[in-house]
């Protein structure tokens, strides 16, 4: 039996970055976030299927189907799928149906939870604090809101992606 080969931390981070960058950039109504999910698998394709065209096609075909979730909390699903792909590349038997069922089964709940937190909970709290900081014309409020509302979703996405992968 051959040795289990893991993705490096850099490859896992690259996968997260590809998800974070492209999950909402390259979608259409037929597949929505499927291109972002597929791009997130590039580190697996590059590491394990460099000279295996059939393996590349299999990975690409597994993820070209409809997928849609909230991108920050839903990053956990993308991390899980990356782990599944790593296991498949190392010879573990995981069916395409299993991966698709996990994606379909989790994308809705994570979308609901993520939307409620990232759109309906965090912004009002942050903006309420920012309004208080803006008293008297201070720039502290807008800067606080800009920084927190930019960084917090990124941190959430990174955390949940790695949680899913592990």
NORHU-V302776 format. One record per residue. N is the residue number from 0. RES is the residue in one letter. D_FIRST is the distance of its C-alpha to the first C-alpha in Angstrom with 2 decimals. Layout:
n={N/N}
res={RES/RES}
d_first={D_FIRST/D_FIRST}
//
This chain:
n={0/1/2/3/4/5/6/7/8/9/10/11/12/13/14/15/16/17/18/19/20/21/22/23/24/25/26/27/28/29/30/31/32/33/34/35/36/37/38/39/40/41/42/43/44/45/46/47/48/49/50/51/52/53/54/55/56/57/58/59/60/61/62/63/64/65/66/67/68/69/70/71/72/73/74/75/76/77/78/79/80/81/82/83/84/85/86/87/88/89/90/91/92/93/94/95/96/97/98/99/100/101/102/103/104/105/106/107/108/109/110/111/112/113/114/115/116/117/118/119/120/121/122/123/124/125/126/127/128/129/130/131/132/133/134/135/136/137/138/139/140/141/142/143/144/145/146/147/148/149/150/151/152/153/154/155/156/157/158/159/160/161/162/163/164/165}
res={X/X/X/X/X/X/X/X/X/X/X/X/X/X/X/X/X/X/X/X/X/X/X/X/X/X/X/X/X/X/X/X/X/X/X/X/X/X/X/X/X/X/X/X/X/X/X/X/X/X/X/X/X/X/X/X/X/X/X/X/X/X/X/X/X/X/X/X/X/X/X/X/X/X/X/X/X/X/X/X/X/X/X/X/X/X/X/X/X/X/X/X/X/X/X/X/X/X/X/X/X/X/X/X/X/X/X/X/X/X/X/X/X/X/X/X/X/X/X/X/X/X/X/X/X/X/X/X/X/X/X/X/X/X/X/X/X/X/X/X/X/X/X/X/X/X/X/X/X/X/X/X/X/X/X/X/X/X/X/X/X/X/X/X/X/X}
d_first={0.00/3.78/6.69/9.03/12.07/15.37/18.69/21.15/24.31/26.29/24.29/24.68/28.37/28.76/27.47/30.01/32.68/32.18/32.54/35.51/37.21/36.77/36.51/40.27/41.11/39.92/40.35/42.61/43.73/41.39/38.11/39.37/36.51/33.79/34.12/33.61/30.51/29.16/30.08/28.29/24.98/25.64/23.46/20.37/21.65/22.43/19.19/16.59/18.78/20.98/20.82/19.87/23.20/22.00/19.69/22.73/25.00/22.90/22.99/26.67/27.59/26.08/28.42/31.54/33.04/35.71/34.89/37.47/37.61/39.29/37.50/37.46/36.40/34.46/32.28/30.26/29.21/28.25/26.11/24.40/23.81/22.36/19.82/19.07/18.66/16.26/14.09/14.51/13.61/10.22/9.69/11.67/14.46/17.72/20.73/23.37/25.92/24.34/24.46/27.97/29.13/28.11/29.95/32.98/33.12/33.12/35.02/38.36/38.31/37.16/39.85/42.49/41.63/41.15/44.39/46.34/45.26/45.13/48.23/50.38/49.80/48.86/51.38/54.45/53.66/53.03/56.09/58.25/57.40/58.00/61.41/62.40/61.28/63.30/66.57/69.30/67.50/64.66/61.69/59.41/58.98/57.85/55.59/54.04/53.45/52.04/49.61/48.45/48.20/46.19/43.82/43.22/41.53/39.29/38.31/37.75/35.55/33.43/33.10/32.24/29.70/27.77/28.29/26.74/23.76/23.10}
//
